[in-house]
Amino acid sequence: MHPETTRLVFREMAPDDLEDMAALLGDPDVMTYYPRPKTRQEAAQWIDWNRGLYRTRGYGLWLLTTAEGDFVGDCGLTPQVVDGVTELEVGYHVLPALRRRGYATEAAAASRDFARTVLGATRLVAIIHPDNRPSQRVAEKIGLLPEKRATVHGGRAAIIYAAVLD
């Protein structure tokens, strides 16, 4: 089970998606606010991590395509530890050539709704680099507001955007 929208198709990642995911996660523009772009091997590990989440949690980051089947990026839900508490995070990555078309907002909103209606989640966060205004705008458009600053993932500064889902 996964979210749905009118323009985007969500599906579970598969090993055959390595080319697309390596291109996405290896793109310096996509990974501007990460320590560095991911290698092909790290992209394969990303796919494996999400496949494990689908099995154990029933959700993860899903692969996004257009209705015509063109690769867009990924978006979905992952458990993330923030200040010692496991939170449900919405995350999204869109190919640079397809940005500014509303895909990230559309996919993130569908993931938020999935968290609320399917998972019964009562809270959702987004962990965003303080300088990443485009990602902050997506979070704000789906109803998340800046809640606090935190240090995550081994020392990276972040703003935690959050919303109560009711």
Secondary structure as the mmCIF struct_conf table of DSSP 4:
data_model
#
loop_
_struct_conf.conf_type_id
_struct_conf.id
_struct_conf.beg_label_comp_id
_struct_conf.beg_label_asym_id
_struct_conf.beg_label_seq_id
_struct_conf.end_label_comp_id
_struct_conf.end_label_asym_id
_struct_conf.end_label_seq_id
BEND BEND1 THR A 6 ARG A 7
STRN STRN1 LEU A 8 ARG A 11
HELX_RH_3T_P HELX_RH_3T_P1 PRO A 15 ASP A 17
HELX_RH_AL_P HELX_RH_AL_P1 LEU A 18 LEU A 25
TURN_TY1_P TURN_TY1_P1 GLY A 26 GLY A 26
TURN_TY1_P TURN_TY1_P2 PRO A 28 TYR A 33
BEND BEND2 TYR A 34 ARG A 36
HELX_LH_PP_P HELX_LH_PP_P1 PRO A 37 THR A 39
HELX_RH_AL_P HELX_RH_AL_P2 ARG A 40 ARG A 57
BEND BEND3 GLY A 58 GLY A 58
STRN STRN2 LEU A 61 THR A 66
TURN_TY1_P TURN_TY1_P3 ALA A 67 GLU A 68
STRN STRN3 PHE A 71 VAL A 82
TURN_TY1_P TURN_TY1_P4 ASP A 83 GLY A 84
STRN STRN4 VAL A 85 VAL A 94
HELX_RH_3T_P HELX_RH_3T_P2 PRO A 96 LEU A 98
TURN_TY1_P TURN_TY1_P5 ARG A 99 ARG A 100
BEND BEND4 ARG A 101 GLY A 102
HELX_RH_AL_P HELX_RH_AL_P3 TYR A 103 THR A 117
TURN_TY1_P TURN_TY1_P6 VAL A 118 VAL A 118
BEND BEND5 LEU A 119 LEU A 119
BEND BEND6 THR A 122 THR A 122
STRN STRN5 ARG A 123 ILE A 128
TURN_TY1_P TURN_TY1_P7 PRO A 130 ASP A 131
HELX_RH_AL_P HELX_RH_AL_P4 ARG A 133 LYS A 141
TURN_TY1_P TURN_TY1_P8 ILE A 142 GLY A 143
STRN STRN6 LEU A 145 VAL A 152
TURN_TY1_P TURN_TY1_P9 HIS A 153 GLY A 155
STRN STRN7 ARG A 156 VAL A 164
#
